[in-house]
Amino acid sequence: MKQASSPWFRYFTLYDPAPALEKVKCPVLAIGGERDLQVLPDQNLPAIEAAVKRGGNTDVTALRLPGLNHLLQTAKTGLPTEYGQIEETMAPAALDAITSWLRQRTK
């Protein structure tokens, strides 16, 4: 309860990133894990993409990666309690997606 009533938590929960995303002019790669329970990919990825495009930037890629959690690790449940049990730092699928996206832009 103490954390939820802190000024930081109130700011964090009320913060709308859309105005900042509308100002981004560089290429954008937004990645969400299918099992992310902290930043729901089906809700957030389309909103990120829409905000970037509203600002006039059409070079935005939003990827929902199957089976990955908030830390982009291969996960069974996506629960934060699972994080410490996963030995993988980042799933190869996430690394491959990032590498592929970067290669497309650095030819």
A tleap script that builds the chain and sets N, CA, C and O, in Angstrom:
source leaprc.protein.ff14SB
mol = sequence {
  NMET LYS GLN ALA SER SER PRO TRP PHE ARG
  TYR PHE THR LEU TYR ASP PRO ALA PRO ALA
  LEU GLU LYS VAL LYS CYS PRO VAL LEU ALA
  ILE GLY GLY GLU ARG ASP LEU GLN VAL LEU
  PRO ASP GLN ASN LEU PRO ALA ILE GLU ALA
  ALA VAL LYS ARG GLY GLY ASN THR ASP VAL
  THR ALA LEU ARG LEU PRO GLY LEU ASN HIE
  LEU LEU GLN THR ALA LYS THR GLY LEU PRO
  THR GLU TYR GLY GLN ILE GLU GLU THR MET
  ALA PRO ALA ALA LEU ASP ALA ILE THR SER
  TRP LEU ARG GLN ARG THR CLYS
}
set mol.1.N position { 0.820 -1.181 0.000 }
set mol.1.CA position { 0.000 0.000 0.000 }
set mol.1.C position { 0.870 1.253 0.000 }
set mol.1.O position { 0.552 2.249 -0.649 }
set mol.2.N position { 1.982 1.182 0.746 }
set mol.2.CA position { 2.865 2.341 0.818 }
set mol.2.C position { 3.409 2.697 -0.570 }
set mol.2.O position { 3.441 3.867 -0.949 }
set mol.3.N position { 3.832 1.683 -1.317 }
set mol.3.CA position { 4.357 1.928 -2.661 }
set mol.3.C position { 3.268 2.481 -3.580 }
set mol.3.O position { 3.523 3.410 -4.346 }
set mol.4.N position { 2.074 1.928 -3.514 }
set mol.4.CA position { 0.986 2.357 -4.390 }
set mol.4.C position { 0.544 3.786 -4.119 }
set mol.4.O position { -0.033 4.427 -4.997 }
set mol.5.N position { 0.799 4.292 -2.932 }
set mol.5.CA position { 0.406 5.666 -2.615 }
set mol.5.C position { 1.569 6.653 -2.736 }
set mol.5.O position { 1.415 7.832 -2.416 }
set mol.6.N position { 2.717 6.185 -3.189 }
set mol.6.CA position { 3.873 7.071 -3.307 }
set mol.6.C position { 3.706 8.012 -4.503 }
set mol.6.O position { 3.008 7.676 -5.460 }
set mol.7.N position { 4.339 9.181 -4.455 }
set mol.7.CA position { 4.257 10.114 -5.590 }
set mol.7.C position { 4.766 9.484 -6.893 }
set mol.7.O position { 4.186 9.703 -7.956 }
set mol.8.N position { 5.835 8.712 -6.810 }
set mol.8.CA position { 6.365 8.075 -8.020 }
set mol.8.C position { 5.330 7.144 -8.640 }
set mol.8.O position { 5.116 7.181 -9.851 }
set mol.9.N position { 4.688 6.315 -7.834 }
set mol.9.CA position { 3.719 5.349 -8.352 }
set mol.9.C position { 2.522 6.068 -8.964 }
set mol.9.O position { 2.027 5.664 -10.016 }
set mol.10.N position { 2.060 7.122 -8.317 }
set mol.10.CA position { 0.936 7.890 -8.870 }
set mol.10.C position { 1.337 8.499 -10.207 }
set mol.10.O position { 0.567 8.442 -11.166 }
set mol.11.N position { 2.536 9.084 -10.285 }
set mol.11.CA position { 3.018 9.649 -11.541 }
set mol.11.C position { 3.100 8.556 -12.612 }
set mol.11.O position { 2.642 8.750 -13.738 }
set mol.12.N position { 3.680 7.420 -12.259 }
set mol.12.CA position { 3.876 6.311 -13.187 }
set mol.12.C position { 2.548 5.812 -13.750 }
set mol.12.O position { 2.440 5.562 -14.950 }
set mol.13.N position { 1.555 5.669 -12.907 }
set mol.13.CA position { 0.268 5.137 -13.366 }
set mol.13.C position { -0.540 6.152 -14.162 }
set mol.13.O position { -1.396 5.767 -14.958 }
set mol.14.N position { -0.288 7.422 -13.965 }
set mol.14.CA position { -1.038 8.457 -14.693 }
set mol.14.C position { -0.310 8.972 -15.931 }
set mol.14.O position { -0.900 9.690 -16.738 }
set mol.15.N position { 0.955 8.618 -16.090 }
set mol.15.CA position { 1.759 9.123 -17.201 }
set mol.15.C position { 1.227 8.615 -18.539 }
set mol.15.O position { 0.969 7.422 -18.699 }
set mol.16.N position { 1.068 9.514 -19.485 }
set mol.16.CA position { 0.647 9.169 -20.846 }
set mol.16.C position { 1.842 9.372 -21.771 }
set mol.16.O position { 2.233 10.512 -22.020 }
set mol.17.N position { 2.434 8.290 -22.287 }
set mol.17.CA position { 3.612 8.427 -23.141 }
set mol.17.C position { 3.296 8.896 -24.563 }
set mol.17.O position { 4.217 9.204 -25.319 }
set mol.18.N position { 2.032 8.957 -24.941 }
set mol.18.CA position { 1.671 9.294 -26.324 }
set mol.18.C position { 2.276 10.623 -26.802 }
set mol.18.O position { 2.839 10.651 -27.897 }
set mol.19.N position { 2.192 11.715 -26.045 }
set mol.19.CA position { 2.778 12.963 -26.542 }
set mol.19.C position { 4.279 12.856 -26.831 }
set mol.19.O position { 4.766 13.440 -27.800 }
set mol.20.N position { 5.008 12.118 -26.001 }
set mol.20.CA position { 6.444 11.935 -26.249 }
set mol.20.C position { 6.661 11.051 -27.469 }
set mol.20.O position { 7.545 11.329 -28.280 }
set mol.21.N position { 5.876 9.997 -27.612 }
set mol.21.CA position { 6.019 9.101 -28.765 }
set mol.21.C position { 5.699 9.814 -30.073 }
set mol.21.O position { 6.286 9.499 -31.108 }
set mol.22.N position { 4.794 10.751 -30.039 }
set mol.22.CA position { 4.440 11.512 -31.245 }
set mol.22.C position { 5.598 12.379 -31.739 }
set mol.22.O position { 5.595 12.807 -32.893 }
set mol.23.N position { 6.570 12.640 -30.896 }
set mol.23.CA position { 7.720 13.471 -31.271 }
set mol.23.C position { 8.911 12.664 -31.783 }
set mol.23.O position { 9.892 13.247 -32.245 }
set mol.24.N position { 8.842 11.341 -31.710 }
set mol.24.CA position { 9.959 10.490 -32.111 }
set mol.24.C position { 10.052 10.463 -33.638 }
set mol.24.O position { 9.077 10.140 -34.316 }
set mol.25.N position { 11.209 10.798 -34.167 }
set mol.25.CA position { 11.397 10.866 -35.614 }
set mol.25.C position { 12.322 9.778 -36.160 }
set mol.25.O position { 12.399 9.600 -37.376 }
set mol.26.N position { 13.012 9.061 -35.308 }
set mol.26.CA position { 13.901 7.989 -35.755 }
set mol.26.C position { 13.105 6.691 -35.916 }
set mol.26.O position { 11.983 6.598 -35.419 }
set mol.27.N position { 13.663 5.690 -36.600 }
set mol.27.CA position { 12.979 4.398 -36.694 }
set mol.27.C position { 12.697 3.819 -35.312 }
set mol.27.O position { 13.505 3.951 -34.393 }
set mol.28.N position { 11.546 3.181 -35.181 }
set mol.28.CA position { 11.109 2.657 -33.890 }
set mol.28.C position { 10.825 1.163 -34.004 }
set mol.28.O position { 10.129 0.717 -34.916 }
set mol.29.N position { 11.370 0.406 -33.071 }
set mol.29.CA position { 11.043 -1.006 -32.915 }
set mol.29.C position { 10.459 -1.175 -31.519 }
set mol.29.O position { 11.150 -0.978 -30.520 }
set mol.30.N position { 9.195 -1.536 -31.458 }
set mol.30.CA position { 8.527 -1.798 -30.178 }
set mol.30.C position { 8.271 -3.294 -30.093 }
set mol.30.O position { 7.640 -3.874 -30.976 }
set mol.31.N position { 8.761 -3.911 -29.033 }
set mol.31.CA position { 8.614 -5.351 -28.857 }
set mol.31.C position { 7.882 -5.636 -27.557 }
set mol.31.O position { 8.163 -5.042 -26.515 }
set mol.32.N position { 6.938 -6.560 -27.647 }
set mol.32.CA position { 6.238 -7.008 -26.459 }
set mol.32.C position { 6.174 -8.519 -26.444 }
set mol.32.O position { 5.979 -9.149 -27.483 }
set mol.33.N position { 6.333 -9.091 -25.290 }
set mol.33.CA position { 6.207 -10.533 -25.148 }
set mol.33.C position { 4.747 -10.920 -24.971 }
set mol.33.O position { 4.001 -10.259 -24.249 }
set mol.34.N position { 4.356 -11.979 -25.625 }
set mol.34.CA position { 2.978 -12.479 -25.541 }
set mol.34.C position { 2.549 -12.725 -24.091 }
set mol.34.O position { 1.382 -12.541 -23.744 }
set mol.35.N position { 3.493 -13.140 -23.253 }
set mol.35.CA position { 3.176 -13.456 -21.860 }
set mol.35.C position { 3.567 -12.334 -20.896 }
set mol.35.O position { 3.711 -12.564 -19.695 }
set mol.36.N position { 3.736 -11.135 -21.421 }
set mol.36.CA position { 4.047 -9.984 -20.572 }
set mol.36.C position { 2.784 -9.604 -19.808 }
set mol.36.O position { 1.783 -9.208 -20.406 }
set mol.37.N position { 2.837 -9.726 -18.501 }
set mol.37.CA position { 1.699 -9.395 -17.660 }
set mol.37.C position { 1.813 -7.997 -17.047 }
set mol.37.O position { 0.912 -7.547 -16.339 }
set mol.38.N position { 2.929 -7.313 -17.326 }
set mol.38.CA position { 3.132 -5.973 -16.789 }
set mol.38.C position { 2.785 -4.903 -17.810 }
set mol.38.O position { 2.184 -3.886 -17.464 }
set mol.39.N position { 3.156 -5.120 -19.058 }
set mol.39.CA position { 2.828 -4.204 -20.148 }
set mol.39.C position { 2.150 -5.063 -21.214 }
set mol.39.O position { 2.813 -5.667 -22.057 }
set mol.40.N position { 0.845 -5.106 -21.163 }
set mol.40.CA position { 0.086 -6.016 -22.012 }
set mol.40.C position { 0.304 -5.694 -23.493 }
set mol.40.O position { -0.028 -4.598 -23.944 }
set mol.41.N position { 0.854 -6.631 -24.242 }
set mol.41.CA position { 1.230 -6.335 -25.623 }
set mol.41.C position { 0.049 -6.007 -26.535 }
set mol.41.O position { 0.168 -5.139 -27.400 }
set mol.42.N position { -1.077 -6.678 -26.362 }
set mol.42.CA position { -2.215 -6.423 -27.246 }
set mol.42.C position { -2.835 -5.054 -27.011 }
set mol.42.O position { -3.503 -4.512 -27.892 }
set mol.43.N position { -2.621 -4.506 -25.856 }
set mol.43.CA position { -3.119 -3.175 -25.531 }
set mol.43.C position { -2.082 -2.099 -25.876 }
set mol.43.O position { -2.430 -1.042 -26.402 }
set mol.44.N position { -0.826 -2.370 -25.581 }
set mol.44.CA position { 0.202 -1.336 -25.680 }
set mol.44.C position { 0.877 -1.218 -27.034 }
set mol.44.O position { 1.141 -0.101 -27.479 }
set mol.45.N position { 1.164 -2.317 -27.704 }
set mol.45.CA position { 1.858 -2.223 -28.997 }
set mol.45.C position { 1.063 -1.424 -30.031 }
set mol.45.O position { 1.648 -0.576 -30.704 }
set mol.46.N position { -0.252 -1.658 -30.189 }
set mol.46.CA position { -0.994 -0.833 -31.145 }
set mol.46.C position { -1.019 0.648 -30.742 }
set mol.46.O position { -0.990 1.527 -31.605 }
set mol.47.N position { -1.072 0.920 -29.450 }
set mol.47.CA position { -1.090 2.310 -28.982 }
set mol.47.C position { 0.250 2.995 -29.247 }
set mol.47.O position { 0.287 4.166 -29.624 }
set mol.48.N position { 1.339 2.274 -29.052 }
set mol.48.CA position { 2.670 2.826 -29.346 }
set mol.48.C position { 2.783 3.133 -30.830 }
set mol.48.O position { 3.190 4.226 -31.222 }
set mol.49.N position { 2.418 2.159 -31.649 }
set mol.49.CA position { 2.500 2.335 -33.101 }
set mol.49.C position { 1.639 3.515 -33.559 }
set mol.49.O position { 2.084 4.328 -34.370 }
set mol.50.N position { 0.427 3.611 -33.050 }
set mol.50.CA position { -0.472 4.698 -33.440 }
set mol.50.C position { 0.075 6.065 -33.034 }
set mol.50.O position { -0.009 7.021 -33.806 }
set mol.51.N position { 0.629 6.161 -31.837 }
set mol.51.CA position { 1.166 7.439 -31.361 }
set mol.51.C position { 2.352 7.880 -32.208 }
set mol.51.O position { 2.454 9.053 -32.567 }
set mol.52.N position { 3.247 6.957 -32.531 }
set mol.52.CA position { 4.407 7.297 -33.362 }
set mol.52.C position { 3.941 7.767 -34.745 }
set mol.52.O position { 4.448 8.755 -35.277 }
set mol.53.N position { 2.985 7.060 -35.311 }
set mol.53.CA position { 2.474 7.419 -36.642 }
set mol.53.C position { 1.719 8.745 -36.626 }
set mol.53.O position { 1.782 9.506 -37.592 }
set mol.54.N position { 1.004 9.025 -35.535 }
set mol.54.CA position { 0.304 10.315 -35.422 }
set mol.54.C position { 1.270 11.477 -35.523 }
set mol.54.O position { 0.916 12.553 -36.003 }
set mol.55.N position { 2.490 11.255 -35.068 }
set mol.55.CA position { 3.509 12.299 -35.146 }
set mol.55.C position { 4.155 12.399 -36.515 }
set mol.55.O position { 5.037 13.234 -36.716 }
set mol.56.N position { 3.740 11.574 -37.456 }
set mol.56.CA position { 4.270 11.640 -38.812 }
set mol.56.C position { 5.367 10.645 -39.126 }
set mol.56.O position { 5.869 10.622 -40.250 }
set mol.57.N position { 5.749 9.832 -38.174 }
set mol.57.CA position { 6.808 8.844 -38.379 }
set mol.57.C position { 6.169 7.534 -38.844 }
set mol.57.O position { 5.409 6.909 -38.105 }
set mol.58.N position { 6.479 7.132 -40.054 }
set mol.58.CA position { 5.898 5.893 -40.587 }
set mol.58.C position { 6.840 4.703 -40.433 }
set mol.58.O position { 6.460 3.575 -40.747 }
set mol.59.N position { 8.058 4.934 -39.956 }
set mol.59.CA position { 9.023 3.840 -39.792 }
set mol.59.C position { 8.928 3.287 -38.378 }
set mol.59.O position { 9.807 3.501 -37.543 }
set mol.60.N position { 7.841 2.572 -38.134 }
set mol.60.CA position { 7.605 1.980 -36.819 }
set mol.60.C position { 7.198 0.526 -37.014 }
set mol.60.O position { 6.338 0.205 -37.834 }
set mol.61.N position { 7.835 -0.334 -36.247 }
set mol.61.CA position { 7.550 -1.761 -36.278 }
set mol.61.C position { 7.164 -2.190 -34.873 }
set mol.61.O position { 7.899 -1.946 -33.916 }
set mol.62.N position { 6.004 -2.833 -34.752 }
set mol.62.CA position { 5.550 -3.346 -33.460 }
set mol.62.C position { 5.461 -4.866 -33.563 }
set mol.62.O position { 4.746 -5.401 -34.410 }
set mol.63.N position { 6.190 -5.548 -32.696 }
set mol.63.CA position { 6.230 -7.006 -32.723 }
set mol.63.C position { 5.756 -7.594 -31.408 }
set mol.63.O position { 6.201 -7.181 -30.338 }
set mol.64.N position { 4.857 -8.552 -31.491 }
set mol.64.CA position { 4.398 -9.318 -30.332 }
set mol.64.C position { 5.031 -10.701 -30.468 }
set mol.64.O position { 4.673 -11.478 -31.354 }
set mol.65.N position { 5.971 -10.994 -29.581 }
set mol.65.CA position { 6.725 -12.238 -29.693 }
set mol.65.C position { 6.103 -13.333 -28.824 }
set mol.65.O position { 5.936 -13.157 -27.617 }
set mol.66.N position { 5.762 -14.464 -29.447 }
set mol.66.CA position { 5.091 -15.544 -28.729 }
set mol.66.C position { 5.959 -16.165 -27.636 }
set mol.66.O position { 7.163 -16.361 -27.805 }
set mol.67.N position { 5.311 -16.466 -26.515 }
set mol.67.CA position { 5.956 -17.217 -25.437 }
set mol.67.C position { 6.911 -16.434 -24.567 }
set mol.67.O position { 7.544 -17.014 -23.685 }
set mol.68.N position { 7.040 -15.110 -24.787 }
set mol.68.CA position { 8.018 -14.330 -24.024 }
set mol.68.C position { 7.342 -13.486 -22.956 }
set mol.68.O position { 6.195 -13.064 -23.106 }
set mol.69.N position { 8.078 -13.247 -21.871 }
set mol.69.CA position { 7.575 -12.441 -20.761 }
set mol.69.C position { 8.022 -10.983 -20.895 }
set mol.69.O position { 8.520 -10.572 -21.944 }
set mol.70.N position { 7.842 -10.219 -19.837 }
set mol.70.CA position { 8.192 -8.798 -19.814 }
set mol.70.C position { 9.690 -8.559 -20.055 }
set mol.70.O position { 10.077 -7.522 -20.593 }
set mol.71.N position { 10.519 -9.517 -19.658 }
set mol.71.CA position { 11.970 -9.398 -19.829 }
set mol.71.C position { 12.447 -10.035 -21.137 }
set mol.71.O position { 13.646 -10.199 -21.361 }
set mol.72.N position { 11.488 -10.389 -21.992 }
set mol.72.CA position { 11.768 -11.039 -23.285 }
set mol.72.C position { 12.496 -12.366 -23.104 }
set mol.72.O position { 13.385 -12.719 -23.879 }
set mol.73.N position { 12.099 -13.084 -22.070 }
set mol.73.CA position { 12.599 -14.432 -21.798 }
set mol.73.C position { 11.507 -15.437 -22.172 }
set mol.73.O position { 10.318 -15.134 -22.076 }
set mol.74.N position { 11.913 -16.619 -22.593 }
set mol.74.CA position { 10.948 -17.688 -22.825 }
set mol.74.C position { 10.334 -18.063 -21.482 }
set mol.74.O position { 11.051 -18.416 -20.545 }
set mol.75.N position { 9.007 -17.986 -21.385 }
set mol.75.CA position { 8.339 -18.156 -20.100 }
set mol.75.C position { 7.163 -19.119 -20.203 }
set mol.75.O position { 6.578 -19.309 -21.270 }
set mol.76.N position { 6.837 -19.716 -19.070 }
set mol.76.CA position { 5.662 -20.586 -19.008 }
set mol.76.C position { 4.422 -19.786 -18.637 }
set mol.76.O position { 3.359 -19.969 -19.230 }
set mol.77.N position { 4.560 -18.896 -17.651 }
set mol.77.CA position { 3.395 -18.174 -17.134 }
set mol.77.C position { 3.452 -16.673 -17.394 }
set mol.77.O position { 2.411 -16.045 -17.583 }
set mol.78.N position { 4.630 -16.095 -17.407 }
set mol.78.CA position { 4.772 -14.648 -17.509 }
set mol.78.C position { 4.743 -13.950 -16.163 }
set mol.78.O position { 4.952 -12.739 -16.095 }
set mol.79.N position { 4.492 -14.677 -15.105 }
set mol.79.CA position { 4.444 -14.064 -13.778 }
set mol.79.C position { 5.826 -13.571 -13.354 }
set mol.79.O position { 6.823 -14.245 -13.612 }
set mol.80.N position { 5.900 -12.411 -12.710 }
set mol.80.CA position { 7.192 -11.918 -12.232 }
set mol.80.C position { 7.910 -12.890 -11.301 }
set mol.80.O position { 9.139 -12.878 -11.240 }
set mol.81.N position { 7.184 -13.717 -10.588 }
set mol.81.CA position { 7.822 -14.691 -9.703 }
set mol.81.C position { 8.618 -15.727 -10.490 }
set mol.81.O position { 9.471 -16.411 -9.924 }
set mol.82.N position { 8.353 -15.849 -11.769 }
set mol.82.CA position { 9.056 -16.798 -12.633 }
set mol.82.C position { 10.405 -16.252 -13.120 }
set mol.82.O position { 11.279 -17.028 -13.506 }
set mol.83.N position { 10.580 -14.934 -13.107 }
set mol.83.CA position { 11.784 -14.311 -13.659 }
set mol.83.C position { 13.069 -14.939 -13.132 }
set mol.83.O position { 13.954 -15.288 -13.913 }
set mol.84.N position { 13.173 -15.080 -11.850 }
set mol.84.CA position { 14.394 -15.589 -11.226 }
set mol.84.C position { 14.656 -17.061 -11.495 }
set mol.84.O position { 15.764 -17.545 -11.265 }
set mol.85.N position { 13.658 -17.772 -11.976 }
set mol.85.CA position { 13.811 -19.199 -12.254 }
set mol.85.C position { 14.267 -19.464 -13.690 }
set mol.85.O position { 14.633 -20.588 -14.033 }
set mol.86.N position { 14.243 -18.438 -14.513 }
set mol.86.CA position { 14.609 -18.588 -15.922 }
set mol.86.C position { 16.086 -18.252 -16.087 }
set mol.86.O position { 16.520 -17.156 -15.733 }
set mol.87.N position { 16.844 -19.180 -16.615 }
set mol.87.CA position { 18.288 -18.962 -16.784 }
set mol.87.C position { 18.606 -18.096 -18.002 }
set mol.87.O position { 19.670 -17.480 -18.065 }
set mol.88.N position { 17.721 -18.050 -18.932 }
set mol.88.CA position { 17.913 -17.298 -20.174 }
set mol.88.C position { 17.873 -15.789 -19.886 }
set mol.88.O position { 16.953 -15.301 -19.229 }
set mol.89.N position { 18.865 -15.068 -20.377 }
set mol.89.CA position { 18.873 -13.624 -20.212 }
set mol.89.C position { 17.863 -12.977 -21.149 }
set mol.89.O position { 17.058 -12.147 -20.727 }
set mol.90.N position { 17.909 -13.357 -22.413 }
set mol.90.CA position { 16.956 -12.891 -23.413 }
set mol.90.C position { 16.773 -14.009 -24.424 }
set mol.90.O position { 17.738 -14.662 -24.822 }
set mol.91.N position { 15.545 -14.224 -24.833 }
set mol.91.CA position { 15.234 -15.308 -25.756 }
set mol.91.C position { 15.898 -15.089 -27.111 }
set mol.91.O position { 15.951 -13.958 -27.595 }
set mol.92.N position { 16.397 -16.140 -27.721 }
set mol.92.CA position { 16.965 -16.023 -29.059 }
set mol.92.C position { 15.984 -15.392 -30.058 }
set mol.92.O position { 16.405 -14.665 -30.957 }
set mol.93.N position { 14.698 -15.660 -29.910 }
set mol.93.CA position { 13.707 -15.064 -30.823 }
set mol.93.C position { 13.714 -13.541 -30.729 }
set mol.93.O position { 13.568 -12.856 -31.741 }
set mol.94.N position { 13.882 -13.014 -29.528 }
set mol.94.CA position { 13.944 -11.554 -29.358 }
set mol.94.C position { 15.226 -11.001 -29.963 }
set mol.94.O position { 15.205 -9.987 -30.661 }
set mol.95.N position { 16.336 -11.668 -29.693 }
set mol.95.CA position { 17.612 -11.222 -30.273 }
set mol.95.C position { 17.572 -11.266 -31.794 }
set mol.95.O position { 18.067 -10.357 -32.460 }
set mol.96.N position { 16.978 -12.330 -32.345 }
set mol.96.CA position { 16.861 -12.443 -33.802 }
set mol.96.C position { 15.990 -11.327 -34.383 }
set mol.96.O position { 16.317 -10.762 -35.426 }
set mol.97.N position { 14.895 -11.016 -33.714 }
set mol.97.CA position { 14.003 -9.954 -34.193 }
set mol.97.C position { 14.714 -8.603 -34.193 }
set mol.97.O position { 14.598 -7.834 -35.147 }
set mol.98.N position { 15.440 -8.322 -33.132 }
set mol.98.CA position { 16.176 -7.054 -33.035 }
set mol.98.C position { 17.271 -6.995 -34.092 }
set mol.98.O position { 17.429 -5.982 -34.773 }
set mol.99.N position { 18.022 -8.076 -34.227 }
set mol.99.CA position { 19.112 -8.129 -35.214 }
set mol.99.C position { 18.584 -7.955 -36.626 }
set mol.99.O position { 19.152 -7.199 -37.415 }
set mol.100.N position { 17.515 -8.638 -36.946 }
set mol.100.CA position { 16.919 -8.542 -38.280 }
set mol.100.C position { 16.440 -7.118 -38.564 }
set mol.100.O position { 16.669 -6.587 -39.651 }
set mol.101.N position { 15.783 -6.510 -37.593 }
set mol.101.CA position { 15.288 -5.140 -37.747 }
set mol.101.C position { 16.446 -4.164 -37.971 }
set mol.101.O position { 16.370 -3.279 -38.824 }
set mol.102.N position { 17.509 -4.337 -37.201 }
set mol.102.CA position { 18.684 -3.463 -37.354 }
set mol.102.C position { 19.363 -3.662 -38.722 }
set mol.102.O position { 19.762 -2.693 -39.368 }
set mol.103.N position { 19.488 -4.901 -39.145 }
set mol.103.CA position { 20.121 -5.172 -40.443 }
set mol.103.C position { 19.341 -4.542 -41.583 }
set mol.103.O position { 19.938 -4.058 -42.544 }
set mol.104.N position { 18.039 -4.540 -41.494 }
set mol.104.CA position { 17.219 -3.943 -42.540 }
set mol.104.C position { 17.461 -2.434 -42.647 }
set mol.104.O position { 17.267 -1.847 -43.711 }
set mol.105.N position { 17.871 -1.830 -41.577 }
set mol.105.CA position { 18.048 -0.374 -41.554 }
set mol.105.C position { 19.505 0.064 -41.713 }
set mol.105.O position { 19.785 1.260 -41.784 }
set mol.106.N position { 20.428 -0.886 -41.767 }
set mol.106.CA position { 21.840 -0.506 -41.848 }
set mol.106.C position { 22.518 -1.070 -43.097 }
set mol.106.O position { 23.740 -1.214 -43.128 }
set mol.107.N position { 21.751 -1.381 -44.100 }
set mol.107.CA position { 22.333 -1.925 -45.342 }
set mol.107.C position { 23.127 -0.866 -46.064 }
set mol.107.O position { 23.691 -1.134 -47.125 }
savepdb mol mol.pdb
quit
